[in-house]
Structure formats: C-alpha cells, structure tokens
Amino acid sequence: MSQSPESTQEQFFHRPELAAALADQALDTSLGSSGGMFLAAPRRTGKSTFVRQDLVPEFERRNLNVIYVDLWIDKTVNPAIHIASAIRTELAREDGAVANALKKLSKLSRLTVGAWGHGLSFDLSQLNLSKDATLADALKALSKASQKKLILVIDEAQHALTTDEGINALFSLKAARDSLNTDQGQYGMQLIATGSNRDKLATLVNGREQAFYGADMVQFPTLGKDYVQWLVGRSKLHLDNDLATDVFQSLGSRPEPFRKALSQTRLQLALNPAQDSDAMLASLAAKGVRDSRTDFLNTVASLPPLQSALLRELAADSLLGPDVRRPGLFSAAMKARLLARLADEMGADHGVSVETPSVQNALDKLREANFLWRSQRGSYSVEDEQFLEWLAQDKDLNGIQ
C-alpha cells in the first residue's frame, strides 16, 4: 500500500549544525581534558528529541561508541539502575570482546556501580565476565573491545541526585572517565548530561562535593524561526512566519502547545475558511496558555492549606535567585512565614499546624504529586519551571513578604 505524502515526511526537525558544534565542543581537548558537557533547557522545549535524533547520531557518525540513558523514562526506578542497565545492554552487545578484554581480571560475575566500589551491583554472569569488577573496569573493557571512545549521554541527569545510589553512580562514572582519559592505551570517555532545570543541573557542576564539579554548563538554545517555518509548512496553513514565531515564543518555545494551536487553527479554518488564520492561531494559542495556567492555579488552590502555602513559599524562594536563600523549611522563620500566609488566607483561627512533622508530611505529598523535586540531601525546589512562571504571575504568591 502506498504511503501518503504526509506519512512519508520527516517526523523530526533536525539541527545538524548545532549537533556538530556541540560535538566539536565536547570532544575538544585543546584546553585539557574536559570534565563533561551539561546542557540545560526548560522542559518540553525539544532538548531530549534533539539529543536522540541529532546529537547521538552525530557522535555515531564520528565512529564513537554512544551509550544513551534517560533517567526520566521511569522516575519510579532508581536512577542508578537506569545507568547500570544502559551500560549492561552495551556490554551484552560486545559480549565476547569484553570478556577477552577482561582476561587479566579473575572470573567476574557481578559489576559494582557506586563510589569507591560501593553501591548498586547487577548480575553479569551470563557474559562470562567476573566478580567484583568496578564500573571503570567494565567501561575500560567496553572501550577496548569496541576500539572506540565512549560517549555516555545522560538525559535528565539531575534526577541522579534523588538517591544515594544515583549519586554514587555519578562518582563511579567520574572515576571511570578519569581513568579512561589518562591511562595509556585507552580510547577515552566523555560525559554529556542534560537537565530540564538549570539550577538543579548546576548543582552537579557548581558544588565542590559533586562528582562533576567544574564541568562546562551550556544553556541549550531553544527552537526558533526555522523550526516554526518547517512546522507551519507541514500544517499547510498560510500564516505569516514572523507572527507564527511570536506565537511560538509566547508559548515558551515549546513545540507541543504550538502543534496543538496549529491543529486547532486548521480545524477551525476547515469549518469556516473565511476566518483570518493568523488571528485564529494567536487567539487559540493565548487561550491554551490561559486554560493551562488556570487549571494549574485551580489545582494549587484546591490543595490542603499547608501544602499550598509551602508551594508558594518555595516558589517565592526560587524567584529570589540562586544567590539568595531564606532560612530552611523547618526553621522558626519559615514557620512564622507559613503562619502569616495561612492567617492571611484563612483567618487567625486557621488551626493548621506548622510543626516539623506536619511540614514534612506536606512536602512528601507535594513531591508525590510532582509539584516538588527533592535531592537525596534534603533540598526541595519546584519541579517545573513552568509552574514557577505561573505562580510568579499569581497575585497571591507575594501576598506575604
């Protein structure tokens, strides 16, 4: 059966020049061995699609061995397991060659993933490897077997900070990278990490206690006018490209809501061809933003009072910037702020406890509902930067200062 022109069209917008530039930067050792490259961009702006469809293929075209792992593919799974599974899959692919490369080690059956040899381990007995092999041993063997430089790409890398095993896995990867990049006869290794929240990702490179302290942090460029022109062309709509680009940017340069607005515009014009397509697109996009924001704020308003107050306080804290931090969540100052906010919203006799057990329970509930992100070391932040934008626009956010 023949395919329609629409079905045979390329489904992804490609940015080969950007992929080549980032690959060049990641592999450039003119200033010494790089500590890695960390790409930050807001959620749903096309970052992961670019990594999978453009950056990984660019590394592969350069005859490099790429291991890709998405820590958000299932957030209920320990991030260390995701990392281990991706490496195990690549080890299995090079089964015989890896076994030969590890002949100097005793018979192995398990691979340990964790800082200083502690942490997560998984069974590799079916590969005839050996016991007590470190992650560095396995990656060295993999590099030698493939005779290629290793490129490990970790999508949503900040999620590794949510468990001790994930943190330990990062230290093990650093040890493996350092060994592969300094030992003679090795092909080398580079780490590329992405994150949907710059502040969270920065924790991995700005904290002296973190595995990849000092690595390069890059603000990933959002999609622009060329993407809008490509997508509008696919839609078969007759739109002014400058206006369509303005609409796209008003949606936070996020493809999903823009695609939805284009689809709705096409449907409305099919029902009434006399309508102005440019005005229709702008109107539908603005309505989509208002509806999403209203739904979110209504959800926040329906939360139990302490949860709502905590979320607003954390949002206000985030908006102060990374260099300004108010007292901790369980401090007397925060309790006073929560009480003031609750009194303002419910009256002085609100009866809501702000003692530590109540606050901790509220934080746990917000985290379970994906409003908050928590690192293993106990710091909290608003999960999605879009949430922060909407809360910042809400008159109630800064009602108590």
Secondary structure, 3 states (H helix, E strand, C coil): CCCCHHHHCCCCCCCHHHHHHHHHHHHCCCCCCCCCEEEECCCCCCHHHHHHHHHHHHHHHCCCEEEEEECCCCCCCCHHHHHHHHHHHHHHHCHHHHHHHCCCCCCECEEEECHHHCCEEEECHHHCCECCEEHHHHHHHHHHHHCCCEEEEEECHHHHHHCHHHHHHHHHHHHHHHHHHHCCCCCCEEEEEEECCHHHHHHHHHCCCCCCCCCEEEECCCCCHHHHHHHHHHHCCCCCHHHHHHHHHHCCCCHHHHHHHHHHHHHHHHHCCCCCHHHHHHHHHHHHHHHHHHHHHHHHHCCCHHHHHHHHHHHHHHHCCCCCCCCCCCCHHHHHHHHHHHHHHHCCCCCCCCCHHHHHHHHHHHHHCCCEEECCCCCEEECCHHHHHHHHHCCCCCCCC
